[in-house]
Amino acid sequence: MTTKVTPPPHRAIELQPDYAEAWKNKGNALARMGWLEEATESFAKVGQIITDEEAVNVPRLSKIKLEALQNNGIALIRLNKYADAVNVYNNALRIKNDDFDVWMNKGISHSFLNEYEEALTAFDKAALLESNAYEAFNYKGYVLEEMGKYQEALDAYDNALRLKPDFPEAMNNKGLLLDNIGNHEDAVKMYNNALRINPDFDAVLFNKACALSLLSRKEEALDSLEKAVQLNPLHKNAARNSPDFIKYKGDAGFGKIVSE
């Protein structure tokens, strides 16, 4: 027999059900505890209490509603409800259209929906709002790559790295793109750059192993793969199923690394 667990009550809401800030705070608390569905319901109550007109004209109410909308969008993304998240961020932009985080998260939501043009527009808007918008260029690179616009994607990753030279995530993404277009030597160099910043970046170690394997540099490939597996055993299954390692299927060294 299972007992249904319900989220805890919120005393301020019990005393004053139309207290918008209390609903926002309850949503934040529920999200922290992992009660994402209940959190979105609490954040939605804020929107019902504070109208868009009030949010536009009253700065204090604007701050409360915008925070609720932003956090509601994040909760919806975590729930894989990307279309709902887009609607929430569109609501936020009707109140304040120059919020960097809103444009970024709107772009991320569109990218999950494969709405790449809309995602690019959002990331471009974000980049205009923040002089150090390296994350916007990194996500833009990913979207452009998905669209098959490889040179533009490389340019976007380069812009991200120009703004933040110590950005291993962008280095990894650029390395993956270089691998994708067959430039494995430069991909390895990019992975090495990322590992100089974060030697324990297991995804980079795995990607480097794949590139080295495609270059027929077996010992280096297996060394990098072994390090990746030590940091994250999930790479064992990925390696067993990757066509990049097919030449090592009967190899004892490879088998030892990827065995359960």
N, C-alpha and C positions, 0 to 999 in steps of 0.2 A: 504494500500500500504506500502510495506517495502522498506527501502533503504539499499542497500548492503554497509557494512562498510569495508573499506580497511585499511590495516596497513599503518602507516605513512612512508614517504620516508626517506631515510638515505642520508644526504648531502654528506658524504665522498664517498659513493658508486657512487653517481651521478657524482662526479668529477673524480673518479678513479675506474671503475668497477672491476678491478682485484686486489683490495686492500683486501687481505685475512682477516686482523685483523678487518677491518670495517664490513665485512660480519659476522665474529664471534660475534662482539659486537652487531650487529643488531639482530642476532639470540638470544643472551642473553636477549636483551630488549623485543623482541617479546615473548619469553618464560615467562618472568616476567609478561607480560600483558595477558597471556593466549592464545596467538596466536600460538598454538603449531605446527600446520601444516606448517604455514609460517616460524616458527623458524627452523624446520627441513630442509626446503628448503634453508634457509640462511646458516645453518651449513654445508649442503651438498656442497654449493658453495665453502667453504673453502677447502674441499677435492679436488675439481676440480682445484683450483688454485695452491695449494701446493701438489706436488706429494709425494708419500710415500718415494721415494729416497731422495728428498729434506728434508723431515721431519727427516729422519734417520741421515742425514749428517750435517744439519744446526740447532744447538740447538734452536735458536730463532724461526725458522719456526716450529720446533718440538713442542715447547710449545703452539704455536697458534693452530696447527692442533689437537694436543691431547686434548686441552680444548674444541675445537669445537666438536670432536668426543664424548668426555665424555658427554657434555651437549646435544648433539643430541640423544645419547642413552637414557638419562633421559627423554627427551621430548617424545621419541618413547615409552618408558615404560608407561608414563602418557597417551599416546594415545592407550594403549593396543596393540601396534605393537611389540610384544616381539621378533618375529623372525628377524625383521628388526633391533631391538636393538642388538641382538646377532651378526649380521653381522657387525654392527658398532663397537662393542667392539672387535671383531676379528681383524678388521682393525687397531684399536688402539694398540692392542697387537703385531701386526706386526712391529709397530714403536717402542714400548717400552713395553717389556713383564714383567716388574716388578712393575706395577702400582697397588697398593692395591685397589683403588676405582674401577678401570676398572674390575678387577677380581670379586669384590663383585657384581657389577651391572650386569656383565655377568652371574654370578650364579643366581641372582634374576630373570633375564630374562628366563634362562633355567627352573627354578622352576615353573614359570607361564606357561611354555609350557609342564609341566610334564616330562621334560627331566632331570630326577633326577640324573642319573650317571654323566652327564655333569655338573649339578649344584654342585654336591659334589666335583668334580675335581676343579671347579672354587673356591669354598670356601676353599678347602684345600690349593690351591695356595695362596689365600689371607692370610690365617693363617700363612703361611711360611714367608710372607713379612712383617708382622706386629706383634711385640711381644705382643701387647695388643689387639689382634684381637677378642675381645669378640663378636662383631656382627657376625663375620664369623661363630663362633661356634653356635650362636643362630639360624642363618639361616640353618646351617648344621643340627641342631637338628630337625627343622621343616621338612626338606627334608627326613631325615632318618625315621621320624615318618610316613610321607606319603608313604614311601617304606615298612612300616611294621616292620622296624628294631628298635624295641622299646628300647632295652637295649642300643644300640649304640646311639640312640637319647637322652636317659637320660644322658649318658656319655658326649655327646656334650653340653647339657644344663649345666651340672656340670662344664665343662671346661669354659663355658661362665661366670658362677658365680664365678669360682675360679679367673678368670682374673678381673672381676668386681662384687664384692659382692653386691653392691647396684644397681642391674640391674633388676628392676621390670618386664620388658618385658620378660626376660628369666624365671623369677619365674612364671609368668603367663603361659608361654608356657609349662614349666615343670609341673605345676599344671594341665593343660589340658591333658597332656599325662598321668599323674597319674590317673586322672579321667577316661580316655579312657581305661586303663587297670584294672579299678575297685578298685584302691587304693584311695578311697575318703578321708579317714582320713589324709593321707599324702598330698593329694591335698589341703585340707583346710589349713594345716600348711603352705604350700607353698604360697597360696593366702594371708594368714595373714602376711607372711614375706614381700610380695610385698606391702601390704597396710600400713605396718609400714613405708615404704619409700614414698609411694604416696597414702595417704588416699582417694583421689578423683579419683582413677583409676577405672572408672565405669565398664569397661569390667571385671576387677578382681572381683569387688563386685558382678556382675551378675554370673560369673563362680563359685564364692564361694557359692552363693545362690543355684545354681544347685547342687553342691556337698553336701551341707547341707541337701537339700531336699532328695537326694538319701540316705542319712544317717538317714532319718526320724527325723531330728532336725528342726521341723516346725517353731518354733518361731524365731530361729536364721536365718533360710532360708528366711523367709518373711522380717525380719529386714534388711538383706543384700540386698534383692531384692528391697525393698523400697528405700534404699540409692542409688542403681544403677539407678533406674527409675527417682529419683529426679535429678540426674546428667545428665542423658540421656534418655529422654522419649521414644526413639526408642526401649528400652529394654522391654517396655510394650508388644508390638506385639511379640517380641522374646519369652517372657515368656508365652504368651497365646498359642503359637504354639510349645513350648518345651515339649517333653515327660517327662522331668525331673520334671515338675510341674503338671503332669496329675492327681496326687492324690488330688490336691487342686482345681480342676476345679469348684466344687460347694462351695468352702470355701468363706465366706464373706470377710475375711481379704485379701485373695489373690485377689478376685474380685475388691475390693476397690483400691488396688495397681495398677492393670493393666487396669482399666477402662479408657476409653477415656475422 
